[in-house]
């Protein structure tokens, strides 16, 4: 029996899907499903290729009711920029949830991951940021810095964005890009502390291995989404800051204990899994989330296979007539 | 920068590669590499989709010195035959070991897995079976029953094969196919015990969840390769039989403790990891393997990511001018 498989290039995917509220809603439903307890989401397969300063992660999840499930392969090879290649690339495969047959291969080079990761930031902002956000801040000045701020702006249409990065020129370039794409005021700051002090909503997007955000930087009415840490040993927020917040939320307690901010906090003894709330339980209404305008909230995102299954399924529905068809 | 990705269909793969001594040698080198300790091979990612009576495994391994590494996705959906589809399908992806860029996608529906699994059986037979094998036996009557016997015949050109399966008609059909393809005598037996009694080399290829081969069936000068168990709870050989053999060999101690015959034996307390020898150490000459013509040896194969990386790399070299090229 011949199976029809659709192969999509990065260019086709970029032309067909972009970060918008539809995608945010799709990812929000994935978080709600996760909270229901019915999603099957194995531990991430992770392999280090030390010789090449590389790593590869594989994520998947089965969401009951979805026709398909994604298997997402994310390589990160950190010598690539010197070779003129992006560090992150990879692909997603969508398989039929009834038969396991391969339906689609998305040669996205990480584009769908970028989109679904930013959309998760928007879900966190929608449910946890103060209702009134006039200034947002971002730590880091790369692709996710831009996308996270675009995503957050969909749900909190702030007027100003502050950017900090280790390289001031890159931070300014990021600010310029955001000013242009969002039509808002944007400027680079001299310190991460300045960004936090001036913002009601902050997103951290770095691969830092020692905490950037300190406990005494926190102020009433602040929400921080930390999306950079996705490997054991990475951390952007000091364990004392996590403990000082009124609420610590994460995408997956199990994952964050291994590779998120929760890992360092548990090791430091400042915060435990018992205090952690999964974002999906807030989306689903089982936890109230932010208690008041003055509360301090933190959301720790490591990226879940459920998001991958949700975005791949969504894209598949959008693109039914595109792609290269392979009869197999 | 444009990356060229080659997509290969199952038909292209079947026309270009078949089970032969070249493939056996390729897989043998993967075992030797595994024994060297330099291979990075994470635990298998495994997900159950209970609603669909399905499961999916993802395997990978990085073998130093190889240009690429494979990520192999193996779904098994056991309601498929009722839908006219094979239970097993899936694909392999070959990524560049220097950059992580996707090089090739092999839409093999499990064909490369079949080949590399049978080749591992040949490696086990080459290093562990008695030098003189006149009769080989196989328990099970499916695709792997045929391929394992074809593979074993490459390294031990026996004159007769005995087949046992739960369905006598299927066992006879398997025997007929083997008689024709190998030009040898082949017959179906009324019991698995008859197969073992009459053979010097036996391969078990079933998804059994209770042991088929009993300790008192073992006889001097016997080698058994058990390749069916690849999930916790599956077992083809009684724990007492494993302990009664002179030598227990496996592809990966770590994997076999979770999903091979070693799992049940450890639980039963008849055999532990300390008594287990990895096949690669025998291939590499660090363990002598079979001690005498009369010894009883057992090899437990669960299937490794190293085999997947080896076969995908080999196929990639054979097929440089085939496949559909996608510019990405």
Interface residues (C-beta under 8 A of the other chain):
Chain A: X1 X3 X5 X7 X9 X10 X11 X40 X41 X42 X43 X44 X45 X46 X47 X48 X49 X50 X51 X52 X54 X56 X58 X60 X61 X62 X64 X69 X71 X73 X75 X76 X77 X79 X80 X83 X84 X85 X89 X90 X91 X93 X95 X97 X98 X99 X100 X101 X102 X105 X107 X109 X324 X326 X327 X328
Chain B: X1 X3 X5 X7 X9 X10 X11 X40 X41 X42 X43 X44 X45 X46 X47 X48 X49 X50 X51 X52 X54 X56 X58 X60 X61 X62 X64 X69 X71 X73 X75 X76 X77 X79 X80 X83 X84 X85 X89 X90 X91 X93 X95 X97 X98 X99 X100 X101 X102 X105 X107 X109 X324 X326 X327 X328
